[in-house]
Amino acid sequence: MKTFFQAAFERGTVIMATKVALFVGTILALINYGDRIFLLYDMRALDWIKLGITYSVPYCVSTYGAAMYAKRHFKKKESETIQR
């Protein structure tokens, strides 16, 4: 049976989660920090930790969703195979 972590670290899951994180994280960064990024307004005040979290949260959410789906899908296929 496929575990959550096996599904979470599969190549396809990591690639898709990275794409989602870059897209959604960029939108969130522009919403939250756009004035500081584009106008170079007090870049020292730009909290780099918060900016990193802005990208890591969509990555984690996407990975969690994909891994849970893969785990359930694999479990369902496994139970169908056993019933035959």
C-alpha positions in Angstrom: 0.0 0.0 0.0 1.3 3.4 -0.9 1.9 5.7 2.1 1.2 9.4 2.3 4.9 10.2 2.2 5.6 8.0 -0.8 2.8 9.8 -2.7 4.0 13.2 -1.5 7.6 12.7 -2.7 6.8 11.2 -6.1 8.3 13.1 -8.9 5.0 14.1 -10.5 3.6 15.4 -7.2 6.7 17.5 -6.5 6.7 19.0 -10.0 3.0 19.9 -9.9 3.2 21.3 -6.4 6.2 23.4 -7.4 4.3 24.8 -10.3 1.3 25.6 -8.1 3.5 27.2 -5.5 5.2 29.4 -8.0 1.9 30.5 -9.6 -0.2 31.0 -6.5 2.8 32.3 -4.4 3.6 34.9 -7.0 0.0 36.2 -7.0 0.0 36.3 -3.2 3.4 38.0 -3.1 2.2 40.7 -5.6 -0.9 41.3 -3.6 0.9 41.5 -0.3 4.3 43.0 -1.3 3.7 44.5 -4.8 4.3 48.1 -3.7 7.6 47.2 -2.1 8.7 45.0 -4.9 7.9 47.2 -7.8 8.6 50.6 -6.3 11.6 49.3 -4.4 10.1 51.0 -1.4 12.0 50.1 1.7 13.2 46.7 0.5 14.9 46.3 3.9 11.4 46.1 5.5 10.4 43.3 3.1 10.2 40.4 5.4 12.0 37.6 3.5 10.7 34.9 5.9 7.1 35.9 5.2 7.8 36.0 1.5 9.2 32.4 1.7 6.1 31.3 3.6 4.0 32.9 0.9 5.4 30.3 -1.5 5.7 27.4 0.9 2.0 27.4 1.9 0.6 26.7 -1.6 3.3 24.1 -2.1 2.3 22.3 1.1 -1.4 22.5 0.3 -0.9 21.2 -3.2 1.3 18.4 -2.0 -1.2 17.4 0.7 -4.1 17.3 -1.7 -2.2 15.3 -4.3 -0.8 12.8 -1.8 -4.2 12.2 -0.2 -5.8 11.7 -3.6 -3.1 9.3 -4.7 -3.3 7.4 -1.4 -7.1 7.0 -1.7 -6.9 6.2 -5.4 -4.3 3.5 -4.8 -6.3 2.1 -1.9 -9.4 1.9 -4.0 -7.6 0.2 -6.8 -6.0 -2.3 -4.4 -9.4 -3.1 -2.8 -11.0 -3.6 -6.3 -8.1 -6.0 -7.2 -8.6 -8.0 -4.0 -12.4 -8.3 -4.6 -11.8 -9.9 -8.0 
